[in-house]
C-alpha cells in the first residue's frame, strides 16, 4: 500500500509495522516537497508521523476522539483523513487550514491554534460520553511545551481526580517553538532516562505470585514495595501521584513499540499518560538541526535547506524590536525582557545572548509572564513583556487585576497586532485595542513605520504606568532609522493637509491612507491624512480643531471595528456634544477572518486603497448635498 492509495484511516487497520514504516517515509517525503512551496509547520509534523499513523490504525476516528493540542502538528492527520490533494493550498486564501478545522472534516473534532486546551476539551467530551452511556476512546495529544501552560495543568489535575477514561499522549520533543523551560520540562528529561517502570512493577508482581504457598500473601504485602519501585526507578512520580497510569518513555518513531503501548492504554481503566519521545524535524536534516527555525518556515530549497527569502527590502518589525531592545537595555540596566515562549518569534534571541540575566522566556505561560512583569515593576525594574496580540488574550485578567489596576510601569510590546496571514483566525491580532482601551491608566500606541515604532517604545519606557506598544507582523516601510526621540503623549501627526474629509489612520493603515490621498489628488480631492499614533489617549485637541472646521472623518484601522479606535473617536464626539459630526469607520467586521496572505485578508474586509478612496468620495458627495441644501 502506498500513500497515494490512502483516502481514509480505515485503510490503515490491517497495515503491518513494516507497511506503516514505508508509509511514514512516503509521508515525510510528501511533506518536505509540499511545504517547500507553501511553507508551514514542517518540523512539528515530521516528528509525529509514526505516532499519527499508529493512532489512526488503532483508534476508530471520528467515533474515537483524537484531539490535537495547538494543532500545528495535525498535517499527517489531515493527509490520512482524505485531504492530501489539498496540500498545494495549505495556509493559502480559501485553501487548506494549517490547524484542525471542524468545517473541513468530521475527523477534526476540536479546533485549536492556541496551546494547552486539549485536556480540558477531552475532559468535557469524556463527561458527555459517560453521561450519555456511550463507549468510545478519547485521546489528547499534547506537547511537553503546551503541558507547561496553566490551563493544561488544571485539566491534568481534574482528569486525575475524576479518574475518567482518557488517554493523554505527551509528545515530548523538548521543543514547543522556542526551547522549553521550567521544572516540569526538566522532570520530563529525567523520565526520558528511566525504564518502563509500569512494566517492571507488573513483572515483579508476577514473579512473587509464582512463589509456592506464600506467593499470594507476599504479593499482597509487597504492594508497598511495588509502589516504592516507582520512586526508585524514576526521579519523580508527578503523573502517577495525579492519578494517571504512566506508560513510558516510549520511542515515538518505533511503530511496534507504539502499537504495544497504545493497546495497553486502551485496556487500562482510568486516565493513562503515554510519554512518547519524538524528534522534531525527523527525516529532514536542516529541521533536525534547527527545529526552532523550522517550526514554522516559509518556502525553502529542499536540496540545501536554504530558506527562500526576498533579498533586501525593509527590515522585519520583530528584528527592529529586538535591536531597539538591545540599544535601550544598554542605556538602562533596569530594562528586562519577558516573553511566553516567543523569544525567536518576537526577535529577542540576540537580546537573550547579550543580556542573559535580563531575559526571561517563561514558557507557554502568558498569565505568569504578565504578572511576573508586574512584580519586576514593583521593585523598580522596567519590564517589557513581548507577547503576540492573540496570546495576550490569555493573560487578560492579569493585565486588568495585576498591572493596570495597580498602575504599574509595565510595557506590553504587542507583536502581530493586526492580520497575521497564514496562521489565520486563531492568531489574528485584531481585538487588543478593544479589550485594552476600556481600562483606566493604560496608554496604547502604534507607529506608522519602523522608526516611529522605535520612538514609541522609547517613549513608553519613560512614561509612568502601564503602556501598550503595538507592532505588526512583517516588514517595515523602509524609512531611515534615527536616534531615539521622545514623542509627546497623546499627540497625533498631520501628514497631509486638506479639506472636507480627514482620514484618521492607525499603524500600517497610515501608508494605505497616504496612497489613497495620492490617488484622490489626481481627481482633485484632497483629504487630511492624520497619523493617529496614540490610540489612548487620543489627540483630543486635534480632533476638536478638525471638527470645528466642519470636516467629516474616516477612521481606518486593522482591528475589529466594534470597540476599536474608530469607536473611541465616536465616543469622544458624543461626549463632547458634537452631535452633527460624521464619522465613518473602516476596520474588521464581526467575523473571524481565515487564513491567507495579509493582502488577501485586507481585501476581504475592505482595508484597501481603493476602498478608502471610495469612502472618501462618498463623504465628499454627502458634503456637496448638504451645501446645496
C-alpha positions, 0 to 999 in steps of 0.5 A, a space after each residue: 500500500 502506498 500513500 497515494 492509495 490512502 483516502 481514509 484511516 480505515 485503510 490503515 487497520 490491517 497495515 503491518 509495522 513494516 507497511 506503516 514504516 514505508 508509509 511514514 517515509 512516503 509521508 515525510 517525503 510528501 511533506 518536505 516537497 509540499 511545504 517547500 512551496 507553501 511553507 508551514 509547520 514542517 518540523 512539528 509534523 515530521 516528528 509525529 508521523 509514526 505516532 499519527 499513523 499508529 493512532 489512526 490504525 488503532 483508534 476508530 476516528 471520528 467515533 474515537 476522539 483524537 484531539 490535537 493540542 495547538 494543532 500545528 502538528 495535525 498535517 499527517 492527520 489531515 493527509 490520512 483523513 482524505 485531504 492530501 490533494 489539498 496540500 498545494 493550498 495549505 495556509 493559502 486564501 480559501 485553501 487548506 487550514 494549517 490547524 484542525 478545522 471542524 468545517 473541513 472534516 468530521 475527523 477534526 473534532 476540536 479546533 485549536 491554534 492556541 496551546 494547552 486546551 486539549 485536556 480540558 476539551 477531552 475532559 468535557 467530551 469524556 463527561 458527555 460520553 459517560 453521561 450519555 452511556 456511550 463507549 468510545 476512546 478519547 485521546 489528547 495529544 499534547 506537547 511537553 511545551 503546551 503541558 507547561 501552560 496553566 490551563 493544561 495543568 488544571 485539566 491534568 489535575 481534574 482528569 486525575 481526580 475524576 479518574 475518567 477514561 482518557 488517554 493523554 499522549 505527551 509528545 515530548 520533543 523538548 521543543 514547543 517553538 522556542 526551547 522549553 523551560 521550567 521544572 516540569 520540562 526538566 522532570 520530563 528529561 529525567 523520565 526520558 532516562 528511566 525504564 518502563 517502570 509500569 512494566 517492571 512493577 507488573 513483572 515483579 508482581 508476577 514473579 512473587 505470585 509464582 512463589 509456592 504457598 506464600 506467593 499470594 500473601 507476599 504479593 499482597 504485602 509487597 504492594 508497598 514495595 511495588 509502589 516504592 519501585 516507582 520512586 526508585 526507578 524514576 526521579 519523580 512520580 508527578 503523573 502517577 501521584 495525579 492519578 494517571 497510569 504512566 506508560 513510558 518513555 516510549 520511542 515515538 518513531 518505533 511503530 511496534 513499540 507504539 502499537 504495544 503501548 497504545 493497546 495497553 492504554 486502551 485496556 487500562 481503566 482510568 486516565 493513562 499518560 503515554 510519554 512518547 519521545 519524538 524528534 522534531 524535524 525527523 527525516 529532514 536534516 536542516 529541521 533536525 538541526 534547527 527545529 526552532 527555525 523550522 517550526 514554522 518556515 516559509 518556502 525553502 530549497 529542499 536540496 540545501 535547506 536554504 530558506 527562500 527569502 526576498 533579498 533586501 527590502 525593509 527590515 522585519 518589525 520583530 528584528 527592529 524590536 529586538 535591536 531597539 531592545 538591545 540599544 535601550 537595555 544598554 542605556 538602562 540596566 533596569 530594562 528586562 525582557 519577558 516573553 511566553 515562549 516567543 523569544 525567536 518569534 518576537 526577535 529577542 534571541 540576540 537580546 537573550 545572548 547579550 543580556 542573559 540575566 535580563 531575559 526571561 522566556 517563561 514558557 507557554 505561560 502568558 498569565 505568569 509572564 504578565 504578572 511576573 512583569 508586574 512584580 519586576 515593576 514593583 521593585 523598580 525594574 522596567 519590564 517589557 513583556 513581548 507577547 503576540 496580540 492573540 496570546 495576550 488574550 490569555 493573560 487578560 485578567 492579569 493585565 486588568 487585576 495585576 498591572 493596570 489596576 495597580 498602575 504599574 510601569 509595565 510595557 506590553 510590546 504587542 507583536 502581530 497586532 493586526 492580520 497575521 496571514 497564514 496562521 489565520 483566525 486563531 492568531 489574528 491580532 485584531 481585538 487588543 485595542 478593544 479589550 485594552 482601551 476600556 481600562 483606566 491608566 493604560 496608554 496604547 500606541 502604534 507607529 506608522 513605520 519602523 522608526 516611529 515604532 522605535 520612538 514609541 517604545 522609547 517613549 513608553 519606557 519613560 512614561 509612568 504606568 502601564 503602556 501598550 506598544 503595538 507592532 505588526 507582523 512583517 516588514 517595515 516601510 523602509 524609512 531611515 532609522 534615527 536616534 531615539 526621540 521622545 514623542 509627546 503623549 497623546 499627540 497625533 501627526 498631520 501628514 497631509 493637509 486638506 479639506 472636507 474629509 480627514 482620514 484618521 489612520 492607525 499603524 500600517 493603515 497610515 501608508 494605505 491612507 497616504 496612497 489613497 490621498 495620492 490617488 484622490 489628488 489626481 481627481 482633485 480631492 484632497 483629504 487630511 491624512 492624520 497619523 493617529 499614533 496614540 490610540 489612548 489617549 487620543 489627540 483630543 485637541 486635534 480632533 476638536 480643531 478638525 471638527 470645528 472646521 466642519 470636516 467629516 472623518 474616516 477612521 481606518 484601522 486593522 482591528 475589529 471595528 466594534 470597540 476599536 479606535 474608530 469607536 473611541 473617536 465616536 465616543 469622544 464626539 458624543 461626549 463632547 456634544 458634537 452631535 452633527 459630526 460624521 464619522 465613518 469607520 473602516 476596520 474588521 467586521 464581526 467575523 473571524 477572518 481565515 487564513 491567507 496572505 495579509 493582502 488577501 485578508 485586507 481585501 476581504 474586509 475592505 482595508 484597501 486603497 481603493 476602498 478608502 478612496 471610495 469612502 472618501 468620495 462618498 463623504 465628499 458627495 454627502 458634503 456637496 448635498 448638504 451645501 446645496 441644501 
